[in-house]
Amino acid sequence: MFTLAKRQQLGNYIITFQIKEGDYAETYRVKDAGGKNRFLKLINCAKLHRTQFDADGNILEVQIAKSLNHPNVVKYHDNGEVVLDGRKFAYIVFDYISGETVSQYVAREGCLSVYDAKTIVIGILNGVKFLHALQDPVIHNELTIQNVMLDMSKGTNVPRIIDFGYARYLSQGSSAFNKKGLNPFYSAPEVLNGVFSVKSDIFSVGAILYNLIFGIPPYFVDLSECKDDLTAQRVKIEAQQELPLHIPDENKFELDEQVTNIMRKALATDIAERFESADEFIRALNGEIKVVRIDNQKKIKSGESSTKKVPHSVPKGKGFSAIAGMDELKEQLRVEVIDALNSPEEYARYGLTIPNGMLLYGPPGCGKTFFAKHFAEEVGFNFMLIKPSSLKSRFVNATQENIAQMFKDAEENAPTIIFIDEMNELVPNRDSDVHEMARSAVNEMLAQMDRTGERGVFIIGATNYPDMIDPAILRAGRLDKKYYIGTPDFKARSLMFELYLKSRPYDFGLDYEKLAQLTENYVSADLEMIVNDASRIALRQKSRITMAILEDVISKTKPSLTKSELDKYLKIKATMVGEQIQQSRRRIGF
């Protein structure tokens, strides 16, 4: 939801167009007092990370913006502060750029010729050269195809660097650098590990060059399973970076040895192997210096410790506001769980126990993991994402030891949420035909789960098959609460379509309510797949995502779950609710 409305006045500016919404800021097209178009970035001060302020308490992005004056960098125009609905905002006004992002250009044109790619990259490097040459050098830290616009006002595509939300002065050092929200495919390995330098921007520009020519970022790997887990992202990408940089068919893309060697050098994971400066990178692209081939990809060692047995992180995000619909469930959780976790002393004063955990159950693809992560954001606890495969072992007693270590790590970093996905795999029903080691794992879990709430540890289990979990795990005092995550309702589906489409080139006037009507009984994953398929069609057609494309994709996409499967889950829900009511009743007698 945008803070400012169309035609609303903010200082000397009139809002004319809403562009995008980020984690802490919103961007608008505005008109100034003279009727000229400008870009305005509205920053919610309360949502800024502490590293986004300078030593004097000024917003770092505002201070950096004031120094921007180069043909290949967005130009600063004005800034100010305002209070809206009792909240403090800062705003920065930039000159309007008549054009589109490089991302939009590539989506329309496809892979670029080597000549066109080099032309755009040289323009970007000239902007980077300016930033690095300032009296107090600026490191952009987020150079991507989304953060470079092509200015078409003079008939040619002039690259201009935008969005300095992650930029820092080189003199600030690397301590407490905020990495949340960075695109990991454009970020140098040292940046993902909390370190940045001039050569970090060099790597990012190399990634842009690679993407322009081949259509995908370098060192690409599927991160869908760990999109919100920075540690897991880093592990997967670093594993890819240990391999030599993949160069597709050189003949197909009309590459020469110089260009491929330039990409290898710019994208070297060993900082020492990269170009020393933007100027050296430019000279290489212009053929002024010859670049030799680099094959050995040396791993960048993190300044952070990698010895933690179980990765954990403190999630920062929108919490429940990022979840479409589910209003009743969110309110129920606030009353039954979140208040207790955030006010344990108050609960103890009234003789009430802190909940130990909860179970999220329901059909696959309905967003149980997604919900759990945003729950962690809402509460503000450390978050540990656990897959049964990371704990289970074929060696005697090893699984129990891994479980014990998990709880130890959680307690040491308390308050902590442990999220165990596919929980039925870790703690199956001991009455069923399971191996003795599985029974031992259940016993260890039961022992560790005793009074975890009082130790600052809260457990969230997720499963598609709650009936396959050992009943002792689900009894009161262990996983105290059980919540059904089913197919999204009408409101949620409408909001999901809006959410999935907002960062893509879609046609104006999409009927989200009609899309919701057409997708009854579709799970969250189905809706995301529909939008992805529609996006691919629009890309091939070099058009925006239209209502007609979406409707056509829906007509050809069956829901993941049949009616009989949904009915089965509703029966499971009825059983679980009945058991929960029975457990909540007071005992009569002894």
PLY file of the C-alpha trace (Angstrom):
ply
format ascii 1.0
element vertex 590
property float x
property float y
property float z
element edge 589
property int vertex1
property int vertex2
end_header
0.00 0.00 0.00
1.52 3.30 -1.10
1.75 6.09 1.47
1.01 8.92 -0.96
-2.03 9.25 -3.21
-2.18 10.54 -6.75
-2.35 14.39 -6.89
-1.33 14.62 -3.23
1.10 17.47 -2.49
4.37 16.88 -0.68
6.34 20.06 -0.14
6.75 21.67 -3.55
5.82 18.49 -5.42
2.60 16.96 -6.71
2.34 13.16 -6.89
1.53 12.08 -10.45
2.49 8.41 -10.62
3.31 5.59 -8.21
6.34 3.62 -9.36
7.31 0.99 -6.80
7.37 0.04 -3.13
10.36 -1.42 -1.29
11.11 -2.61 2.24
11.74 0.89 3.59
11.03 3.32 0.74
8.57 4.14 -2.04
9.30 5.79 -5.37
7.02 8.24 -7.18
7.00 10.36 -10.28
6.15 13.93 -9.29
5.87 17.41 -10.77
7.73 20.33 -9.25
6.42 23.88 -8.90
7.48 24.62 -12.48
5.63 21.61 -13.89
8.78 19.56 -14.55
8.79 15.82 -13.99
11.00 14.52 -11.16
11.62 11.27 -9.31
10.86 11.33 -5.58
12.01 8.64 -3.17
10.05 8.62 0.10
11.96 6.95 2.96
10.27 5.64 6.11
12.85 6.57 8.76
11.54 4.00 11.25
12.28 1.15 8.83
15.90 2.08 8.16
18.69 -0.20 9.36
21.17 1.45 11.72
23.90 1.11 9.08
21.89 3.41 6.80
22.78 6.42 8.98
26.13 8.22 9.13
28.08 9.02 12.30
26.08 12.24 12.77
22.70 10.49 12.54
21.98 11.71 9.00
20.45 9.35 6.46
23.41 8.07 4.46
21.54 7.89 1.15
20.54 11.56 1.41
24.12 12.67 2.09
25.49 10.61 -0.79
22.77 11.85 -3.16
23.89 15.46 -2.64
27.26 14.63 -4.21
25.83 13.03 -7.39
26.61 15.07 -10.50
27.69 13.00 -13.51
26.07 12.16 -16.91
26.00 8.43 -16.00
24.51 8.88 -12.53
21.03 10.06 -11.54
21.25 13.74 -10.56
20.20 15.03 -7.13
17.69 17.89 -7.11
16.28 18.37 -3.60
15.58 16.70 -0.25
13.45 17.26 2.84
11.60 15.73 5.76
7.89 15.35 6.47
5.59 13.80 9.09
2.72 11.69 7.68
0.18 9.98 9.95
2.48 10.52 12.90
5.44 8.86 11.15
8.66 10.59 10.12
9.69 10.37 6.48
12.60 11.76 4.51
12.47 12.33 0.79
15.02 12.78 -1.98
14.14 14.33 -5.31
16.11 13.43 -8.44
15.99 14.69 -12.00
13.54 12.74 -14.11
15.06 10.15 -16.46
13.03 9.63 -19.61
13.55 5.97 -20.38
13.53 2.53 -18.80
15.69 0.28 -16.65
18.24 -2.00 -18.28
16.15 -4.89 -16.95
13.09 -3.66 -18.87
15.21 -3.08 -21.98
16.62 -6.62 -21.87
13.17 -8.10 -21.21
11.98 -6.46 -24.43
15.06 -6.93 -26.63
16.43 -10.24 -25.33
20.17 -10.93 -25.22
22.20 -8.01 -26.56
25.01 -8.00 -29.08
28.51 -7.77 -27.65
28.79 -4.23 -29.06
25.56 -3.02 -27.41
26.42 -4.75 -24.12
29.90 -3.16 -24.06
28.43 0.27 -24.84
26.02 0.09 -21.89
28.66 -1.30 -19.53
31.21 1.37 -20.42
28.60 4.01 -19.55
27.96 2.30 -16.20
31.70 2.10 -15.53
32.10 5.81 -16.20
29.49 6.43 -13.49
31.27 4.01 -11.15
34.59 5.75 -11.90
33.02 9.05 -10.81
31.69 7.52 -7.56
35.03 5.95 -6.69
36.89 9.20 -7.44
34.86 11.40 -5.06
36.75 13.04 -2.19
35.15 10.45 0.07
34.78 7.53 -2.39
31.30 5.98 -2.61
30.72 2.23 -3.11
27.30 1.62 -4.67
26.98 -1.99 -3.46
23.84 -2.76 -5.49
24.70 -2.42 -9.17
22.19 -4.60 -11.03
20.24 -4.40 -14.30
17.33 -3.08 -12.19
19.40 -0.20 -10.79
20.63 1.23 -14.09
18.28 3.29 -16.26
18.71 4.06 -19.95
18.11 7.76 -20.57
16.50 8.05 -24.02
15.81 11.79 -23.92
18.53 12.61 -26.47
17.82 9.79 -28.88
20.52 7.45 -27.57
20.55 5.05 -24.63
22.66 6.72 -21.94
23.12 4.49 -18.86
22.50 6.25 -15.54
23.05 4.59 -12.16
20.14 4.91 -9.72
19.12 3.76 -6.19
21.80 4.40 -3.59
19.95 2.67 -0.73
22.88 0.31 -0.02
25.66 2.73 -0.91
28.38 3.52 1.64
31.47 5.64 1.92
34.63 3.60 1.54
35.92 5.25 4.71
33.16 3.63 6.78
34.77 0.22 6.71
32.78 -3.01 6.61
31.41 -3.35 10.11
27.70 -4.07 10.53
26.97 -3.90 6.83
23.30 -4.56 6.05
23.01 -7.32 3.39
19.25 -7.95 3.61
17.62 -7.41 0.22
20.76 -7.50 -1.92
20.57 -9.45 -5.17
23.08 -12.28 -4.50
23.80 -12.89 -8.20
25.25 -9.40 -8.66
26.93 -9.12 -5.26
30.60 -10.00 -4.96
31.38 -12.95 -2.66
33.01 -10.68 -0.09
29.84 -8.50 0.07
27.68 -11.54 0.93
30.20 -12.19 3.70
30.00 -8.66 5.11
32.94 -6.97 3.35
32.92 -4.41 0.54
35.46 -2.45 -1.49
35.96 -0.68 -4.81
36.40 -4.10 -6.42
32.98 -5.18 -5.16
31.40 -2.75 -7.63
33.73 -4.10 -10.34
32.31 -7.60 -9.79
28.73 -6.28 -10.01
29.41 -4.54 -13.33
30.97 -7.77 -14.58
27.75 -9.56 -13.62
25.75 -6.98 -15.60
27.97 -7.53 -18.68
27.49 -11.30 -18.40
23.70 -10.92 -18.03
23.40 -8.57 -21.02
25.16 -11.05 -23.29
23.86 -14.40 -22.01
20.45 -13.44 -20.59
21.09 -14.78 -17.07
23.31 -13.70 -14.17
26.66 -15.47 -13.61
26.99 -18.31 -11.11
23.21 -18.77 -11.37
21.61 -21.37 -9.10
18.01 -21.93 -7.96
17.47 -20.14 -4.63
13.70 -20.64 -4.39
14.06 -22.84 -1.30
16.12 -20.30 0.62
15.02 -16.90 -0.73
14.84 -15.34 2.77
17.79 -17.20 4.30
21.00 -15.24 3.61
23.24 -17.95 5.05
21.71 -20.66 2.88
21.93 -18.40 -0.18
25.58 -17.76 0.45
26.37 -21.47 0.83
24.64 -22.37 -2.47
26.18 -19.52 -4.46
29.68 -20.06 -3.02
29.47 -23.71 -4.07
28.74 -22.52 -7.62
31.56 -19.98 -7.49
34.08 -22.69 -6.65
33.62 -23.88 -10.26
35.14 -22.07 -13.26
32.85 -19.40 -14.69
30.54 -21.00 -17.26
30.84 -19.39 -20.70
28.10 -20.56 -23.13
28.82 -21.27 -26.80
31.25 -18.53 -27.86
30.41 -18.89 -31.55
26.66 -18.58 -30.92
27.13 -15.31 -29.02
29.89 -14.04 -31.34
32.42 -13.72 -28.55
36.14 -13.27 -28.91
38.80 -14.32 -26.41
39.23 -10.75 -25.12
35.56 -10.43 -24.08
35.43 -13.81 -22.33
38.69 -13.07 -20.52
37.29 -9.67 -19.44
34.24 -11.37 -17.91
36.39 -13.96 -16.14
38.61 -11.24 -14.70
35.75 -8.96 -13.59
33.93 -11.91 -12.01
36.92 -13.54 -10.33
35.99 -14.65 -6.83
39.55 -13.86 -5.76
39.61 -10.07 -5.27
43.29 -9.89 -6.27
42.47 -11.25 -9.75
39.89 -8.56 -10.60
40.42 -5.26 -12.39
42.04 -2.71 -10.11
39.64 0.06 -11.08
36.72 1.02 -13.28
39.19 2.80 -15.55
41.19 -0.39 -16.13
37.92 -2.24 -16.90
37.00 0.46 -19.47
40.43 0.30 -21.12
40.08 -3.48 -21.44
36.66 -3.16 -23.09
38.08 -0.55 -25.49
40.92 -2.93 -26.44
43.62 -0.70 -24.98
44.96 -3.50 -22.77
45.01 -7.24 -23.38
43.44 -9.45 -20.70
44.83 -12.94 -20.08
42.60 -15.86 -19.21
41.85 -16.60 -15.54
40.72 -20.14 -14.76
41.42 -20.66 -11.09
38.43 -19.53 -9.03
39.73 -18.90 -5.54
37.22 -18.96 -2.73
36.83 -15.73 -0.74
37.07 -16.45 2.94
34.38 -14.89 5.03
35.08 -12.51 7.80
32.19 -14.22 9.58
32.54 -17.50 11.38
31.23 -20.55 9.55
31.59 -22.91 12.48
28.00 -22.61 13.68
26.49 -26.04 13.58
23.03 -24.77 12.82
22.69 -21.55 10.76
20.41 -18.92 12.20
19.56 -15.35 11.35
17.53 -12.47 12.70
14.86 -11.89 10.07
14.06 -8.34 9.09
11.04 -7.78 6.93
7.40 -6.85 6.74
6.13 -9.57 9.07
2.43 -10.34 8.72
1.91 -7.35 6.41
3.69 -9.33 3.68
1.14 -12.15 3.90
-1.90 -11.75 1.70
-5.18 -12.54 3.49
-5.26 -14.97 6.45
-6.46 -12.09 8.66
-8.31 -14.37 11.08
-5.29 -16.64 11.55
-2.90 -13.71 11.98
-5.12 -12.18 14.66
-5.47 -15.55 16.40
-1.69 -15.92 16.49
-1.26 -12.42 17.87
-3.61 -13.18 20.75
-2.56 -16.77 21.47
1.15 -16.78 20.74
2.84 -13.48 19.89
1.63 -11.57 22.95
2.84 -14.41 25.17
6.26 -14.55 23.50
6.75 -10.79 23.70
5.45 -10.43 27.29
6.57 -13.56 29.17
6.83 -11.79 32.54
3.25 -10.55 32.31
2.01 -14.03 31.44
3.99 -15.55 34.31
2.46 -13.02 36.75
-0.96 -14.43 35.89
0.25 -18.01 36.21
0.06 -18.62 32.45
2.67 -20.72 30.68
4.66 -19.62 27.65
3.74 -21.70 24.58
6.43 -24.14 23.49
5.47 -24.30 19.86
2.88 -24.72 17.16
2.13 -26.92 14.18
1.25 -25.56 10.74
-0.46 -28.21 8.65
-2.39 -28.41 5.41
-2.04 -29.19 1.70
1.30 -28.75 -0.08
1.97 -25.43 -1.80
-0.17 -23.32 0.54
2.69 -21.31 2.02
3.46 -22.91 5.40
7.18 -22.12 5.18
6.44 -18.63 3.85
4.03 -18.03 6.74
6.53 -19.26 9.34
9.29 -16.94 8.10
7.02 -13.91 8.28
5.82 -15.02 11.71
9.48 -14.88 12.80
9.72 -11.35 11.36
6.58 -10.33 13.25
7.96 -11.63 16.55
11.54 -10.47 15.93
13.24 -13.67 17.12
16.26 -15.44 15.66
15.15 -17.93 13.03
16.50 -21.42 12.29
15.22 -23.25 9.21
15.64 -27.00 9.67
15.18 -29.77 7.12
14.94 -33.31 8.56
17.72 -34.37 6.20
20.12 -32.01 7.99
19.51 -33.81 11.31
18.92 -37.44 10.33
21.93 -39.73 10.17
22.51 -43.42 9.42
24.96 -43.63 12.33
23.76 -44.84 15.73
22.90 -41.98 18.12
24.01 -39.33 15.58
20.46 -38.09 14.91
19.83 -37.64 18.64
23.10 -35.74 18.99
22.16 -33.47 16.07
18.77 -32.74 17.64
20.41 -31.95 20.98
22.90 -29.65 19.26
20.05 -27.88 17.45
18.34 -27.03 20.73
21.66 -26.02 22.30
22.38 -23.59 19.45
18.84 -22.21 19.69
19.11 -21.65 23.45
22.52 -19.97 23.13
21.05 -17.53 20.60
17.67 -17.15 22.35
15.08 -15.92 21.76
14.95 -18.30 18.81
12.32 -19.83 16.57
13.14 -23.32 15.29
11.20 -24.04 12.11
11.17 -27.74 11.21
9.82 -28.42 7.74
8.26 -31.79 6.87
8.17 -32.61 10.56
6.58 -36.01 10.01
9.89 -37.13 8.45
11.79 -36.33 11.64
9.31 -37.54 14.28
7.12 -40.26 12.71
4.49 -42.14 14.71
6.34 -44.70 16.85
3.37 -47.06 16.60
3.89 -47.35 12.85
6.49 -49.51 11.11
9.55 -47.30 11.71
13.19 -48.08 12.44
14.43 -48.08 16.04
16.63 -45.06 15.30
13.50 -43.10 14.29
11.95 -43.98 17.65
15.10 -42.73 19.37
14.83 -39.44 17.46
11.24 -39.00 18.67
12.33 -39.67 22.24
15.12 -37.10 21.97
12.70 -34.49 20.57
10.27 -35.12 23.42
13.06 -34.69 25.98
14.35 -31.47 24.38
10.87 -29.94 23.92
10.13 -29.90 27.63
9.55 -26.27 28.73
11.34 -24.81 25.70
9.22 -21.66 25.93
10.76 -20.81 29.28
14.23 -21.17 27.74
13.45 -18.67 24.98
12.96 -21.29 22.25
9.78 -21.60 20.22
9.22 -24.49 17.81
7.22 -24.33 14.60
6.58 -27.60 12.85
5.17 -27.80 9.33
3.71 -30.83 7.63
1.33 -32.00 4.95
0.60 -35.12 7.00
-0.12 -34.30 10.67
-1.62 -37.75 11.16
1.82 -39.29 10.53
3.51 -37.34 13.38
3.93 -39.12 16.71
0.94 -38.11 18.86
3.15 -37.36 21.86
4.74 -34.47 19.93
1.32 -32.93 19.38
0.10 -33.07 22.97
-0.44 -29.98 25.08
2.84 -28.71 26.53
4.79 -29.54 23.37
3.34 -28.18 20.15
0.63 -26.34 22.04
-1.14 -24.81 19.05
-2.22 -26.26 15.73
-3.16 -24.08 12.76
-4.52 -25.13 9.41
-2.98 -23.42 6.36
-5.36 -24.14 3.52
-5.95 -22.85 0.03
-6.05 -19.04 -0.08
-9.49 -17.46 0.06
-10.86 -14.98 -2.49
-9.30 -11.91 -0.84
-5.95 -13.63 -0.45
-5.88 -14.77 -4.09
-6.62 -11.25 -5.29
-3.83 -9.82 -3.13
-1.42 -12.57 -4.20
-1.85 -11.78 -7.87
-1.20 -8.13 -7.09
1.88 -9.06 -5.04
3.37 -11.44 -7.64
2.82 -8.96 -10.48
3.83 -5.64 -8.91
7.54 -5.86 -9.80
6.90 -7.04 -13.39
5.91 -5.16 -16.57
2.14 -5.66 -16.39
-0.66 -3.94 -18.26
-2.59 -1.29 -16.37
-6.15 -2.08 -15.33
-5.71 -5.76 -14.46
-8.85 -7.16 -12.81
-7.44 -8.90 -9.73
-10.90 -9.85 -8.48
-11.67 -11.67 -11.72
-8.34 -13.49 -11.49
-9.29 -14.54 -7.96
-12.67 -15.80 -9.19
-11.00 -17.91 -11.87
-8.62 -19.58 -9.42
-10.83 -20.99 -6.67
-9.15 -23.95 -4.90
-5.75 -23.06 -6.38
-2.89 -23.11 -3.86
-0.37 -20.28 -3.45
2.26 -22.13 -5.49
-0.25 -22.49 -8.36
-0.84 -18.72 -8.44
2.88 -17.98 -8.51
3.36 -20.49 -11.34
0.53 -18.86 -13.32
2.18 -15.44 -13.02
5.59 -16.90 -13.98
4.13 -18.63 -17.05
2.31 -15.44 -18.07
5.57 -13.51 -17.67
7.40 -15.92 -19.99
4.70 -15.52 -22.65
4.84 -11.72 -22.37
8.64 -11.83 -22.63
8.47 -13.87 -25.84
5.87 -11.49 -27.24
7.90 -8.48 -26.03
4.73 -7.09 -24.43
3.37 -6.30 -21.00
1.57 -8.99 -19.00
-2.05 -8.55 -20.00
-5.35 -9.79 -18.63
-5.80 -11.90 -21.76
-2.46 -13.66 -21.23
-3.27 -14.37 -17.58
-6.74 -15.71 -18.37
-5.31 -17.95 -21.09
-2.67 -19.37 -18.72
-5.29 -20.00 -16.01
-7.51 -21.85 -18.50
-4.59 -24.19 -19.26
-3.44 -24.66 -15.65
-5.21 -27.14 -13.43
-5.03 -26.70 -9.65
-2.42 -28.86 -7.93
-5.01 -30.46 -5.68
-8.13 -32.31 -6.77
-11.43 -31.87 -4.93
-11.03 -35.29 -3.32
-7.57 -34.33 -2.03
-8.94 -31.09 -0.60
-11.77 -32.98 1.05
-9.21 -35.30 2.62
-7.38 -32.35 4.16
-10.60 -30.86 5.45
-11.32 -34.16 7.22
-7.83 -34.05 8.74
-8.54 -30.50 9.87
-11.82 -31.56 11.48
-10.01 -34.34 13.35
-7.23 -32.03 14.52
-9.68 -29.35 15.68
-11.68 -31.97 17.59
-8.56 -33.25 19.31
-7.47 -29.72 20.17
-10.86 -28.94 21.74
-10.70 -32.17 23.71
-7.21 -31.36 25.00
-8.24 -27.85 26.04
-11.09 -29.08 28.25
-10.50 -29.21 31.96
-10.19 -32.57 33.58
-12.94 -33.62 35.96
-11.78 -35.75 38.89
-8.38 -37.35 39.21
0 1
1 2
2 3
3 4
4 5
5 6
6 7
7 8
8 9
9 10
10 11
11 12
12 13
13 14
14 15
15 16
16 17
17 18
18 19
19 20
20 21
21 22
22 23
23 24
24 25
25 26
26 27
27 28
28 29
29 30
30 31
31 32
32 33
33 34
34 35
35 36
36 37
37 38
38 39
39 40
40 41
41 42
42 43
43 44
44 45
45 46
46 47
47 48
48 49
49 50
50 51
51 52
52 53
53 54
54 55
55 56
56 57
57 58
58 59
59 60
60 61
61 62
62 63
63 64
64 65
65 66
66 67
67 68
68 69
69 70
70 71
71 72
72 73
73 74
74 75
75 76
76 77
77 78
78 79
79 80
80 81
81 82
82 83
83 84
84 85
85 86
86 87
87 88
88 89
89 90
90 91
91 92
92 93
93 94
94 95
95 96
96 97
97 98
98 99
99 100
100 101
101 102
102 103
103 104
104 105
105 106
106 107
107 108
108 109
109 110
110 111
111 112
112 113
113 114
114 115
115 116
116 117
117 118
118 119
119 120
120 121
121 122
122 123
123 124
124 125
125 126
126 127
127 128
128 129
129 130
130 131
131 132
132 133
133 134
134 135
135 136
136 137
137 138
138 139
139 140
140 141
141 142
142 143
143 144
144 145
145 146
146 147
147 148
148 149
149 150
150 151
151 152
152 153
153 154
154 155
155 156
156 157
157 158
158 159
159 160
160 161
161 162
162 163
163 164
164 165
165 166
166 167
167 168
168 169
169 170
170 171
171 172
172 173
173 174
174 175
175 176
176 177
177 178
178 179
179 180
180 181
181 182
182 183
183 184
184 185
185 186
186 187
187 188
188 189
189 190
190 191
191 192
192 193
193 194
194 195
195 196
196 197
197 198
198 199
199 200
200 201
201 202
202 203
203 204
204 205
205 206
206 207
207 208
208 209
209 210
210 211
211 212
212 213
213 214
214 215
215 216
216 217
217 218
218 219
219 220
220 221
221 222
222 223
223 224
224 225
225 226
226 227
227 228
228 229
229 230
230 231
231 232
232 233
233 234
234 235
235 236
236 237
237 238
238 239
239 240
240 241
241 242
242 243
243 244
244 245
245 246
246 247
247 248
248 249
249 250
250 251
251 252
252 253
253 254
254 255
255 256
256 257
257 258
258 259
259 260
260 261
261 262
262 263
263 264
264 265
265 266
266 267
267 268
268 269
269 270
270 271
271 272
272 273
273 274
274 275
275 276
276 277
277 278
278 279
279 280
280 281
281 282
282 283
283 284
284 285
285 286
286 287
287 288
288 289
289 290
290 291
291 292
292 293
293 294
294 295
295 296
296 297
297 298
298 299
299 300
300 301
301 302
302 303
303 304
304 305
305 306
306 307
307 308
308 309
309 310
310 311
311 312
312 313
313 314
314 315
315 316
316 317
317 318
318 319
319 320
320 321
321 322
322 323
323 324
324 325
325 326
326 327
327 328
328 329
329 330
330 331
331 332
332 333
333 334
334 335
335 336
336 337
337 338
338 339
339 340
340 341
341 342
342 343
343 344
344 345
345 346
346 347
347 348
348 349
349 350
350 351
351 352
352 353
353 354
354 355
355 356
356 357
357 358
358 359
359 360
360 361
361 362
362 363
363 364
364 365
365 366
366 367
367 368
368 369
369 370
370 371
371 372
372 373
373 374
374 375
375 376
376 377
377 378
378 379
379 380
380 381
381 382
382 383
383 384
384 385
385 386
386 387
387 388
388 389
389 390
390 391
391 392
392 393
393 394
394 395
395 396
396 397
397 398
398 399
399 400
400 401
401 402
402 403
403 404
404 405
405 406
406 407
407 408
408 409
409 410
410 411
411 412
412 413
413 414
414 415
415 416
416 417
417 418
418 419
419 420
420 421
421 422
422 423
423 424
424 425
425 426
426 427
427 428
428 429
429 430
430 431
431 432
432 433
433 434
434 435
435 436
436 437
437 438
438 439
439 440
440 441
441 442
442 443
443 444
444 445
445 446
446 447
447 448
448 449
449 450
450 451
451 452
452 453
453 454
454 455
455 456
456 457
457 458
458 459
459 460
460 461
461 462
462 463
463 464
464 465
465 466
466 467
467 468
468 469
469 470
470 471
471 472
472 473
473 474
474 475
475 476
476 477
477 478
478 479
479 480
480 481
481 482
482 483
483 484
484 485
485 486
486 487
487 488
488 489
489 490
490 491
491 492
492 493
493 494
494 495
495 496
496 497
497 498
498 499
499 500
500 501
501 502
502 503
503 504
504 505
505 506
506 507
507 508
508 509
509 510
510 511
511 512
512 513
513 514
514 515
515 516
516 517
517 518
518 519
519 520
520 521
521 522
522 523
523 524
524 525
525 526
526 527
527 528
528 529
529 530
530 531
531 532
532 533
533 534
534 535
535 536
536 537
537 538
538 539
539 540
540 541
541 542
542 543
543 544
544 545
545 546
546 547
547 548
548 549
549 550
550 551
551 552
552 553
553 554
554 555
555 556
556 557
557 558
558 559
559 560
560 561
561 562
562 563
563 564
564 565
565 566
566 567
567 568
568 569
569 570
570 571
571 572
572 573
573 574
574 575
575 576
576 577
577 578
578 579
579 580
580 581
581 582
582 583
583 584
584 585
585 586
586 587
587 588
588 589
